């Protein structure tokens, strides 16, 4: 891939103009995010994945976008050093499905795939080449790329046969029953992912309080996130109720208008009924867009948190490995001492070799641990930077929702008077 | 303990129009105290009429006093041909009180800011209920004072003037009438509908119209109330969301405001509710007239029977005459009342709808401001 451009300074991201449905309130996190992830990919293993060349396949409602997934690697477990395949969105979802079943096996958080978007895709299928659908495809492409990059940066996941199959195999069997990853299902999945993390707790003698403190912060942020999710759920329910009630009310007002014997008043009441009816439609749209906007932002937030927790997780494992190596080394030394006593020269030689081996392992694992510790620090600091901008985006989005809520009444006011 | 001021009252003075214009008798409720459940209204009167002892005076009154006044008026024979203004409903603080209770229970689970915000919302709700009840009681009195007949009622004057506690009088009245009228009220609609033959086309039309309109407006009121409740729920949700977002923020610059006003819906609901009660009062008038008609028809039958038996004819004739007179009197005044009522209702509705639209336009102006704010951020 081409050398990455220098990262822009963290500041309030550009606000894109919302499309008619407001689905594209995805603020420009990606320059920061993908830039940072590029760095990470180089930090870790020799696998570089990119998603490019979106192409529409087929026509009408059965059409879909196919992306080129290219891999460049020096690892021997792959057949070639560079290769590429074509994949469609449901394939990515299918990969997630397969991996999430094996979550406990990998002992790490499975990165979440991007969300399905019915409206976005419909526009693409229908073939409008307007800027918003081009934008949509580009966002999706970027999100899919980030998703794959996160997967391959996990040493454990990289080993997974499903992942390799996804990257390498020319004709992948079509994924069926991919969970509808939009709407309530998506947020449920987010919660599941968080729960999985909570179950993985390793006790560690934390010498460095910095890590402990940061972990606490991340955990408390996660709690707030859940709360936010619950309230957003409640908001959506109440909006639906409001829709229903407004519709029913509008009908009732229309009936009242019919009963009214004063003609001018009757007309006014009927108009009011119409207005209320329109408001109901607006409320419905608002309910849908409320949900999607927030869900997308929350989802990104969760992905961020997930990445950070994943790091903490990795650090714990590295520590564990180091500790285990140390205790193994200790045992080997004890064994050697015993052999010295027993005076068995051949076994002694072997024991000395094992000790040397384990000594180097201990050193290496300690270095790994330190290295990962530094990575965690970097990750957390990145997170904090992104979080500030992310949070202000959430707030702004929320403010905008309030405005739209009021906006709904504007044209109707003119209608009545 | 809460009280209100003049400027706030203006906002709520909407359901009726053209009241309290006659300088000979001006009534208002400038002040009210809320202690737990009981609301104490200060009824203030300014008058040029000689029937009163002083030109200006104030008395404290409770809700029960208003009910007493209403009931005595309803039970007065002389006013059978009039539409008695509907009694103000009892002050209902149940909903905000329940919410306050829930809030207290859930205090531990929310942040200080969230709790404060919710508390503020609830206090605003309390205040709104309070203002509404003051207004509705005030309108009741003003309807009476602007009615040519009712304003002269002796009990009304006592209500306005008597500077002692009215509870003694209230007890007496209850014993005397025993709520007789209330018991019969339930079957009133049946009498009207199953109906006496209606000779007068005006009343036939009115009857049909009012019965139909009443059921429709009742329906609309219930649905409007449901809608308002949904709106409130959403407003509460917004408060929770903004509080949660704020608790995540690193500094104060990213605070959000979670308030969503829905004045226009409140107004509409109030209007519907008020006219629902008013139409019930008009229906009551029709009912009384229908009863009078039934009495008249019965007296006719009794007269025929008496003539047949040749017994007690003079009494029967006299009774029949009385019934006829009563019926005619009710029909005359009833016609006048209903015509005035119709006009008043149309005017009030129109005024209300206009005010609603103006309120929404005001909101829209606020939206322009937000638009500018948004553009600034995008630069």
Interface residues (C-beta under 8 A of the other chain):
Chain A: X12 X15 X221 X224 X227 X228 X231 X232 X234 X235 X238 X239 X241 X242 X245 X246 X248 X249 X252 X253 X255 X256 X259 X260 X261 X262 X264 X265 X268 X269 X272 X388 X391 X392 X394 X395 X396 X398 X399 X400 X402 X403 X405 X406 X407 X409 X410 X412 X413 X414 X416 X417
Chain B: X209 X212 X213 X216 X217 X219 X220 X223 X224 X226 X227 X229 X230 X231 X233 X234 X237 X238 X240 X241 X242 X244 X245 X247 X248 X249 X250 X254 X255 X256 X257 X258 X260 X264 X342 X346 X349 X350 X353 X354 X356 X357 X358 X359 X360 X361 X363 X364 X366 X367 X370 X371 X374 X377 X378
